[in-house]
Amino acid sequence: MNYRVSHRTRYAYSEPVSLCHNELRLVPRALPHQQVAQVDIAVTPPPSALRERKDFFGNRVCYFSVQQPHDLLSVTVTSVVRVIEPADAGSPVPEGPAWEAARDRFRSPGDPDTLEASQFVFHSPLVSASGDLADYAAPSFPAGRPLLAAARDLMNRIFHDFAFRPGFTTVSTPLEEVLKHRSGVCQDFAHLAIGCFRSLGLAARYVSGYIETLPPPGREKLQGADVSHAWFAVFAPGLGWFDFDPTNNLTPGGQHIVTAWGRDFSDVTPLKGIIFSAGSHRLTVSVDVERQDGGAGRAV
């Protein structure tokens, strides 16, 4: 499936900004199932410096600075991406080891892949293990249940137990509040699942990206109506990483576009930086995920 993704960010400032330094993580990753054909980054005003690097997790990070006074900053990242449906799509998904056996492997990693994944067992700035999260996870993790079967069950429970309510939470809303009110957005649901896994001594990471949305029946799709998306991935020792989307209650395939991954949202913030100004700002974000070869999308 071929997609053209346009992510536009606009900062309007109440007072002129004399200088800004920024990092963006909006360029999709090159993966075995995902090919990045083209990327265009447009910044207004024109940046004095623009360069790219890879961060600790292998995500593509673009740094830029604007060193002239401005009261408006516009950043548009346009990517052309081909997502390849797995050859075994539709085949039974591996079950993985019993979750207790996986937990024990993380306690004493015996191979490089499990050792590397062990960093995702520990606390991170936005996701910490807790007794409440372990209690919520418990029904999905009876004794002896295969790890990936437990992950699918937890994904299904989050989908049915929690209401998707844009604006109800912010980046800084604690997971305890999400769990208490049973409401949030994709970011919260990914963090919740990751917290559940870490509370049981298992490795899970945060994945950011996009998924095409659908307009209401009989209506045309509006420009800028798509959104950034987030889900989680679980590491099964001996098998590798497996993705789960609790917002849609499905395992990501040919319609999910991966931008970055990390311990939580703080590792993959789409655009962040510092400015030199005494004023406030107003942020506007719009996203378009356009399928280039026809077909229907999937609702978020």
C-alpha positions as CSV (number, residue, x, y, z in Angstrom):
1,M,0.0,0.0,0.0
2,N,1.4,3.4,-1.0
3,Y,0.7,6.5,1.1
4,R,1.5,10.2,1.0
5,V,1.6,11.7,4.5
6,S,1.6,15.4,5.1
7,H,2.0,16.6,8.7
8,R,1.7,20.4,9.1
9,T,2.5,22.2,12.3
10,R,2.0,25.9,12.8
11,Y,3.0,28.1,15.8
12,A,1.6,31.6,15.9
13,Y,3.4,33.8,18.5
14,S,1.9,36.8,20.3
15,E,5.4,38.4,20.5
16,P,8.2,38.0,18.0
17,V,10.6,35.1,18.6
18,S,14.2,36.1,18.1
19,L,15.7,32.6,18.0
20,C,14.5,29.0,18.1
21,H,16.1,25.6,18.2
22,N,14.0,22.5,17.3
23,E,13.9,18.8,16.9
24,L,11.3,16.8,14.9
25,R,10.6,13.1,14.7
26,L,8.2,13.0,11.9
27,V,10.1,11.1,9.2
28,P,8.9,7.5,8.9
29,R,11.4,4.7,9.8
30,A,12.8,2.5,7.1
31,L,11.7,-1.1,8.1
32,P,11.6,-4.5,6.4
33,H,7.9,-3.9,5.8
34,Q,8.0,-0.2,5.3
35,Q,9.9,1.6,2.5
36,V,10.4,5.4,2.6
37,A,10.5,6.6,-1.0
38,Q,10.6,10.4,-0.5
39,V,10.7,13.0,2.3
40,D,10.4,16.7,2.0
41,I,10.8,19.1,5.0
42,A,9.6,22.7,4.5
43,V,10.2,25.2,7.3
44,T,9.1,28.9,7.2
45,P,10.9,31.1,7.9
46,P,13.9,29.3,6.2
47,P,16.1,27.7,8.8
48,S,19.7,28.8,9.3
49,A,20.7,25.2,10.0
50,L,19.0,21.9,9.1
51,R,20.6,18.5,9.7
52,E,19.6,14.9,10.5
53,R,20.8,12.3,12.9
54,K,19.5,9.0,14.4
55,D,18.7,8.9,18.1
56,F,19.4,6.2,20.6
57,F,16.4,4.2,19.4
58,G,17.3,4.5,15.7
59,N,14.6,7.1,15.0
60,R,15.3,9.8,12.4
61,V,15.7,13.2,14.1
62,C,15.9,16.4,12.2
63,Y,17.4,19.5,14.0
64,F,16.8,23.0,12.7
65,S,17.2,26.5,14.0
66,V,15.6,29.8,12.9
67,Q,17.9,32.7,13.8
68,Q,15.8,35.6,12.5
69,P,12.8,37.3,14.3
70,H,9.5,35.7,13.4
71,D,5.9,35.7,14.7
72,L,4.9,32.5,12.8
73,L,6.7,29.2,12.5
74,S,5.4,26.7,9.9
75,V,6.8,23.2,9.5
76,T,5.5,20.7,7.0
77,V,6.8,17.2,6.6
78,T,5.6,15.3,3.5
79,S,6.6,11.6,3.1
80,V,5.8,9.0,0.5
81,V,5.8,5.6,2.1
82,R,5.1,2.0,0.9
83,V,3.8,-0.3,3.6
84,I,4.0,-4.0,2.7
85,E,1.4,-6.4,4.0
86,P,3.2,-9.3,5.7
87,A,3.4,-12.4,3.6
88,D,1.9,-14.4,6.4
89,A,-1.1,-12.0,6.9
90,G,-4.1,-14.0,8.0
91,S,-2.0,-16.8,9.3
92,P,-2.2,-17.8,13.0
93,V,-0.2,-15.4,15.1
94,P,2.5,-17.0,17.3
95,E,1.5,-17.5,20.9
96,G,5.0,-17.0,22.3
97,P,6.3,-18.4,25.6
98,A,4.2,-18.4,28.8
99,W,4.2,-14.9,30.1
100,E,5.9,-16.0,33.4
101,A,8.7,-17.6,31.3
102,A,9.2,-14.4,29.4
103,R,9.3,-12.4,32.6
104,D,12.0,-14.7,33.9
105,R,14.0,-14.3,30.7
106,F,14.1,-10.5,31.3
107,R,15.4,-11.0,34.8
108,S,18.4,-12.9,33.4
109,P,18.8,-12.2,29.7
110,G,20.8,-14.8,27.9
111,D,20.8,-13.5,24.4
112,P,21.5,-10.0,22.8
113,D,18.0,-9.4,21.6
114,T,16.4,-10.0,25.0
115,L,19.1,-8.0,26.7
116,E,18.4,-5.0,24.4
117,A,14.7,-5.3,25.0
118,S,15.2,-5.4,28.8
119,Q,15.5,-1.6,28.8
120,F,11.7,-1.4,28.1
121,V,10.9,-3.2,31.3
122,F,12.0,-0.3,33.5
123,H,10.2,3.0,34.4
124,S,10.3,5.8,32.0
125,P,9.4,9.5,32.3
126,L,5.7,9.0,31.5
127,V,5.1,5.3,32.3
128,S,5.9,3.7,35.7
129,A,4.9,0.3,37.0
130,S,2.3,0.3,39.8
131,G,0.1,-2.1,41.8
132,D,-3.0,-0.6,40.2
133,L,-1.8,-1.3,36.7
134,A,-0.8,-4.8,37.7
135,D,-4.3,-5.4,39.1
136,Y,-5.9,-4.2,35.9
137,A,-3.6,-6.4,33.8
138,A,-4.2,-9.5,36.0
139,P,-7.3,-10.9,34.2
140,S,-5.4,-11.1,31.0
141,F,-2.4,-12.9,32.5
142,P,-3.6,-16.1,34.2
143,A,-1.0,-18.6,35.1
144,G,0.7,-20.2,32.0
145,R,-1.0,-18.1,29.4
146,P,1.2,-17.5,26.3
147,L,2.6,-13.9,26.3
148,L,1.1,-12.8,22.9
149,A,-2.3,-14.3,23.7
150,A,-2.3,-12.2,26.9
151,A,-1.3,-9.1,24.9
152,R,-4.2,-9.6,22.6
153,D,-6.6,-10.0,25.5
154,L,-5.3,-6.9,27.2
155,M,-5.7,-4.9,24.0
156,N,-9.3,-6.1,23.6
157,R,-10.1,-5.2,27.2
158,I,-8.7,-1.7,26.9
159,F,-10.7,-1.2,23.7
160,H,-13.9,-2.2,25.5
161,D,-13.3,-0.7,28.9
162,F,-12.0,2.8,27.9
163,A,-13.8,5.6,26.1
164,F,-12.0,7.4,23.3
165,R,-12.4,11.1,24.4
166,P,-10.2,13.7,22.6
167,G,-9.4,16.6,24.9
168,F,-10.1,14.7,28.1
169,T,-6.3,14.2,28.8
170,T,-3.1,16.0,28.0
171,V,0.5,14.7,27.7
172,S,1.0,15.2,31.4
173,T,-2.2,13.4,32.6
174,P,-1.1,10.6,35.0
175,L,-2.0,7.1,34.1
176,E,-3.8,6.8,37.4
177,E,-6.3,9.4,36.1
178,V,-6.7,7.5,32.8
179,L,-7.3,4.3,34.8
180,K,-9.8,6.0,37.2
181,H,-11.9,7.7,34.5
182,R,-11.6,5.0,31.9
183,S,-11.1,7.7,29.2
184,G,-8.4,9.0,27.0
185,V,-6.9,8.9,23.5
186,C,-4.5,6.6,21.6
187,Q,-1.5,7.9,23.5
188,D,-3.1,7.1,26.8
189,F,-4.2,3.7,25.8
190,A,-0.6,2.9,24.6
191,H,0.9,4.2,27.8
192,L,-1.7,2.2,29.8
193,A,-0.8,-1.1,28.1
194,I,2.9,-0.4,28.4
195,G,2.4,0.3,32.2
196,C,0.5,-3.0,32.6
197,F,3.4,-5.0,31.0
198,R,6.1,-3.3,33.0
199,S,4.1,-3.8,36.2
200,L,4.4,-7.6,35.5
201,G,8.1,-7.4,34.6
202,L,7.6,-7.6,30.8
203,A,9.0,-5.4,28.0
204,A,6.8,-3.1,26.0
205,R,7.5,0.0,24.0
206,Y,5.6,3.0,22.6
207,V,5.2,3.3,18.8
208,S,4.1,6.5,17.1
209,G,2.9,6.9,13.5
210,Y,-0.2,7.3,11.4
211,I,-3.3,5.4,10.3
212,E,-5.7,6.5,7.6
213,T,-9.1,7.7,8.9
214,L,-12.5,7.4,7.2
215,P,-15.0,10.2,6.7
216,P,-18.6,9.7,7.9
217,P,-20.7,7.6,5.4
218,G,-21.7,9.6,2.4
219,R,-19.3,12.4,3.2
220,E,-16.0,13.4,1.4
221,K,-12.8,13.3,3.4
222,L,-11.8,16.7,4.7
223,Q,-8.2,17.9,4.2
224,G,-6.3,17.9,7.5
225,A,-8.8,15.5,9.1
226,D,-6.3,12.7,9.8
227,V,-4.3,12.5,13.0
228,S,-1.1,11.2,14.5
229,H,-1.6,7.8,16.0
230,A,0.1,5.6,18.7
231,W,0.1,2.0,19.8
232,F,2.3,-0.4,21.7
233,A,4.7,-3.3,20.9
234,V,5.6,-6.3,23.1
235,F,8.8,-8.2,23.0
236,A,8.5,-12.0,23.1
237,P,11.9,-13.6,23.8
238,G,12.9,-15.8,20.9
239,L,10.4,-14.3,18.5
240,G,10.9,-10.5,18.6
241,W,8.6,-7.5,18.7
242,F,4.8,-7.6,18.0
243,D,2.6,-4.6,17.7
244,F,-0.9,-4.1,19.1
245,D,-3.3,-1.2,18.6
246,P,-5.7,-0.9,21.6
247,T,-7.5,2.2,20.1
248,N,-8.8,0.0,17.2
249,N,-8.5,-3.4,18.8
250,L,-6.3,-4.8,16.0
251,T,-2.8,-5.9,15.3
252,P,-1.2,-3.3,13.0
253,G,-0.6,-4.4,9.4
254,G,-0.5,-2.7,6.0
255,Q,-2.5,0.4,7.1
256,H,-0.2,1.5,9.9
257,I,2.8,3.8,9.2
258,V,5.6,3.8,11.8
259,T,7.4,7.0,12.5
260,A,9.3,6.3,15.7
261,W,9.4,4.3,18.9
262,G,10.8,4.7,22.4
263,R,10.0,4.1,26.1
264,D,7.0,6.5,26.0
265,F,5.7,9.6,24.2
266,S,8.5,11.7,25.6
267,D,11.1,9.8,23.5
268,V,9.2,10.4,20.3
269,T,7.7,13.9,20.6
270,P,6.8,15.0,17.0
271,L,8.2,18.5,17.4
272,K,9.9,20.1,20.3
273,G,12.4,22.9,21.0
274,I,13.2,26.1,22.8
275,I,12.3,29.7,21.8
276,F,13.5,33.1,22.9
277,S,10.4,35.2,23.4
278,A,8.4,36.9,26.1
279,G,5.0,36.0,24.5
280,S,2.6,33.1,24.3
281,H,1.8,30.9,21.3
282,R,-1.1,29.2,19.5
283,L,-0.5,25.7,18.0
284,T,-2.3,24.3,15.0
285,V,-1.7,20.8,13.7
286,S,-3.2,19.1,10.6
287,V,-2.4,15.7,9.1
288,D,-3.4,14.1,5.8
289,V,-2.8,10.4,5.1
290,E,-3.6,9.8,1.4
291,R,-3.7,6.4,-0.1
292,Q,-2.1,6.6,-3.5
293,D,-3.5,3.4,-5.0
294,G,-7.2,3.5,-4.1
295,G,-9.1,1.4,-1.5
296,A,-10.7,2.2,1.8
297,G,-9.0,3.3,4.9
298,R,-9.5,2.4,8.5
299,A,-11.3,4.4,11.2
300,V,-9.4,5.5,14.3
